[in-house]
Amino acid sequence: MKRLIVCLGLLGLLVSPAMAISEFGKQWKSEYLGEGANEDFVKLGRKAGCNVCHVKDEKKEEARNEYGKAVNEFLKKEDFPKDYVKENPEEAKKKIIEGFKKAGEKKSADKRTFAEKIKNNELPAVDAKLDD
Protein backbone atom coordinates (compact mmCIF):
# COMPACT_ATOMS: atom_id res chain seq x y z
CA MET A 1 0.00 0.00 0.00
CA LYS A 2 2.83 2.39 0.85
CA ARG A 3 4.40 1.71 -2.55
CA LEU A 4 1.18 2.63 -4.27
CA ILE A 5 0.96 5.93 -2.40
CA VAL A 6 4.60 6.75 -3.16
CA CYS A 7 4.13 5.89 -6.85
CA LEU A 8 1.01 8.02 -7.10
CA GLY A 9 2.80 10.90 -5.39
CA LEU A 10 5.70 10.69 -7.81
CA LEU A 11 3.31 10.46 -10.73
CA GLY A 12 1.59 13.63 -9.50
CA LEU A 13 4.93 15.45 -9.55
CA LEU A 14 5.53 14.36 -13.11
CA VAL A 15 2.05 15.29 -14.30
CA SER A 16 1.97 18.82 -12.85
CA PRO A 17 4.24 20.49 -15.45
CA ALA A 18 2.27 18.85 -18.22
CA MET A 19 -0.89 20.42 -16.82
CA ALA A 20 0.26 23.87 -17.90
CA ILE A 21 1.17 22.64 -21.34
CA SER A 22 -2.15 20.85 -21.76
CA GLU A 23 -3.90 24.02 -20.55
CA PHE A 24 -2.06 26.01 -23.24
CA GLY A 25 -3.20 23.52 -25.88
CA LYS A 26 -6.75 23.53 -24.57
CA GLN A 27 -6.93 27.32 -24.64
CA TRP A 28 -5.33 27.54 -28.11
CA LYS A 29 -7.92 25.15 -29.49
CA SER A 30 -10.72 27.04 -27.77
CA GLU A 31 -9.48 30.41 -29.07
CA TYR A 32 -8.57 29.48 -32.63
CA LEU A 33 -10.49 26.30 -33.39
CA GLY A 34 -13.65 27.05 -31.44
CA GLU A 35 -17.02 28.39 -32.44
CA GLY A 36 -17.01 30.20 -35.78
CA ALA A 37 -13.65 28.82 -36.92
CA ASN A 38 -13.16 27.68 -40.50
CA GLU A 39 -14.00 23.97 -40.72
CA ASP A 40 -10.87 23.09 -42.71
CA PHE A 41 -8.68 25.04 -40.28
CA VAL A 42 -10.25 23.18 -37.38
CA LYS A 43 -9.34 19.87 -39.01
CA LEU A 44 -5.83 21.10 -39.76
CA GLY A 45 -5.32 22.39 -36.22
CA ARG A 46 -6.65 19.23 -34.61
CA LYS A 47 -4.47 17.08 -36.85
CA ALA A 48 -1.41 19.17 -35.96
CA GLY A 49 -2.17 18.86 -32.24
CA CYS A 50 0.97 19.57 -30.19
CA ASN A 51 2.83 20.37 -33.41
CA VAL A 52 1.14 23.76 -33.55
CA CYS A 53 3.98 24.72 -31.17
CA HIS A 54 6.39 21.80 -31.43
CA VAL A 55 8.42 20.14 -34.19
CA LYS A 56 6.96 16.85 -35.35
CA ASP A 57 8.78 13.68 -34.27
CA GLU A 58 11.14 15.48 -31.89
CA LYS A 59 11.11 15.76 -28.10
CA LYS A 60 8.49 18.35 -27.21
CA GLU A 61 10.48 19.74 -24.31
CA GLU A 62 13.41 20.55 -26.59
CA ALA A 63 11.93 21.14 -30.01
CA ARG A 64 9.63 24.12 -30.18
CA ASN A 65 8.93 25.38 -33.66
CA GLU A 66 9.09 29.09 -34.42
CA TYR A 67 5.57 29.71 -33.14
CA GLY A 68 6.24 27.67 -30.02
CA LYS A 69 9.33 29.78 -29.35
CA ALA A 70 7.27 32.96 -29.73
CA VAL A 71 4.59 31.63 -27.38
CA ASN A 72 7.29 30.59 -24.90
CA GLU A 73 8.50 34.20 -24.74
CA PHE A 74 5.19 35.16 -23.17
CA LEU A 75 3.94 31.96 -21.51
CA LYS A 76 6.01 29.87 -19.14
CA LYS A 77 4.60 26.67 -17.74
CA GLU A 78 6.10 27.58 -14.35
CA ASP A 79 3.71 30.55 -14.19
CA PHE A 80 0.70 28.25 -14.46
CA PRO A 81 0.98 25.60 -11.74
CA LYS A 82 -1.85 23.10 -11.52
CA ASP A 83 -3.33 24.66 -8.37
CA TYR A 84 -3.30 28.17 -9.84
CA VAL A 85 -5.12 27.03 -12.99
CA LYS A 86 -7.69 25.09 -10.93
CA GLU A 87 -8.32 27.92 -8.47
CA ASN A 88 -8.26 30.77 -11.02
CA PRO A 89 -9.50 29.32 -14.32
CA GLU A 90 -10.74 32.59 -15.82
CA GLU A 91 -7.64 34.54 -14.83
CA ALA A 92 -5.39 31.77 -16.18
CA LYS A 93 -7.36 31.68 -19.43
CA LYS A 94 -7.10 35.45 -19.82
CA LYS A 95 -3.32 35.39 -19.29
CA ILE A 96 -2.87 32.48 -21.70
CA ILE A 97 -4.94 34.15 -24.44
CA GLU A 98 -2.96 37.37 -23.84
CA GLY A 99 0.25 35.39 -24.38
CA PHE A 100 -1.11 33.97 -27.64
CA LYS A 101 -2.03 37.46 -28.84
CA LYS A 102 1.46 38.79 -28.04
CA ALA A 103 3.07 35.81 -29.77
CA GLY A 104 0.78 36.44 -32.74
CA GLU A 105 2.43 39.82 -33.25
CA LYS A 106 5.79 38.16 -33.90
CA LYS A 107 6.84 37.35 -37.45
CA SER A 108 7.26 33.93 -38.97
CA ALA A 109 10.22 33.07 -41.18
CA ASP A 110 7.95 33.81 -44.16
CA LYS A 111 7.73 37.49 -42.98
CA ARG A 112 4.05 37.35 -42.00
CA THR A 113 2.89 37.58 -38.41
CA PHE A 114 1.63 34.44 -36.76
CA ALA A 115 -1.71 36.18 -36.19
CA GLU A 116 -2.04 36.92 -39.92
CA LYS A 117 -1.41 33.30 -40.74
CA ILE A 118 -3.92 32.03 -38.19
CA LYS A 119 -6.48 34.57 -39.43
CA ASN A 120 -5.91 33.17 -42.95
CA ASN A 121 -6.60 29.66 -41.63
CA GLU A 122 -2.97 28.58 -41.82
CA LEU A 123 -0.92 26.94 -39.13
CA PRO A 124 1.49 29.53 -37.74
CA ALA A 125 4.89 27.80 -37.99
CA VAL A 126 6.80 27.02 -41.17
CA ASP A 127 9.26 24.71 -39.37
CA ALA A 128 6.90 22.25 -37.66
CA LYS A 129 7.79 19.51 -40.21
CA LEU A 130 4.14 18.64 -40.76
CA ASP A 131 4.43 18.20 -44.52
CA ASP A 132 6.74 15.22 -44.26
N, C-alpha and C positions, 0 to 999 in steps of 0.2 A: 504494500500500500504506500509506503514511504517513497519507493522508487517512482510510482505513478505520479505522486504529487510533485516530486522533484522534476520529473520529465515534463509535466505540464507547465511548471513554473519556467523551466528553460525554454520551452516552446513559446510561451507568452513573451519572453524577452526577444526571441527571434522574430515574432510576428509583429511586434509594435512598430518598428521602422517601416515595414511594408504597409501598415495602415495608412500612413501619410501618402505614400505613393499611390495606393489604391484610391484614396480620397481624391488625389489630383486627377487620376484617370476618370473617376466617377463624375467629378465636376466638369472636366473637359467634355465628356460625352453629353452631359446635361446641357452645357452652354452651347456647344457647336453641332451636336447631333440630335438635339431635342426637338420639341414641337416647332413646326414650321421650317425645319431644315430640308434641303434638297434630298430627295429619296436616294439618288445615286451617291451623293456625298456621305449619307448615313451608312450605306453599304460599304463604301470605301473606308470610312473611318473605323467602322466596326471590324472590318477585315484587318486593318492595320493594327488595331489594338494598342499594345504597349509601344509599337514601332512608330507611333505618332511622335514620340519623344526619344526613342531608342533606336539603335542600329540593329537591323534584323540579324539573327543568328550570332550575336555577340553578347557578352555578359552585360546585363542591363545596368549594373552598378558602375561599370567602367565605360560603356559605349553609348553616350548620349549623342543623338544626331544634332544638327545645327539648331533645330527648334528646341530640342531638349536642353541644350546648353543655354539658350536664351531664357527659357522658363526657369532653369536652375539659378540664373542670376537674381531672380525675384522671389522664388519659392524654394525654401530649404525644408527638407522633411523634418529636421530637428525643431523647426518652429511650429510644427503641427503634431505634437504627441497625441497618442490615442485618447487620453483623458480630455485634453483640450478640445479635440474635435467632437467628442461625445457630449461634453458639457456646454459647448458653444457652437453648435452646428451652423447657425446662420452667420455668425461672425467669421468662422473658419471659411465658409463658402464665399463670403464677400471678399476676404483676403486672397483666396485662391483665384477667384475670377479677376480680381485686380492684377494679380501676378500674370495671368494669361494676357490681359489687355496690354500690360507693359511689355511683355515679351513680343506681343503682336506688332509693336512699333519697330522692332528690330528688323534688319534686312537679311534676307536669305542670300545665298551665294548667287542666285539669279537676279539680284538687285531689286527684287520686289519685297515689300514687307510681308511678314508672316500673316498679318491680319488681312492684307489684300488677297493673298492666296486662299486663305480660309473663306473669305467672302466670295471668292470665285469658285468655291467648291473644289478646291485642290488641297491635298495634304501639304502642310507647311514646309517640310524638310526635303531638300533635294538629295541628301546623303543617307537616307534611311535604308537603302538597298532593298527596296520593296519590289523593284522591277525584275529582280533576278529570278 
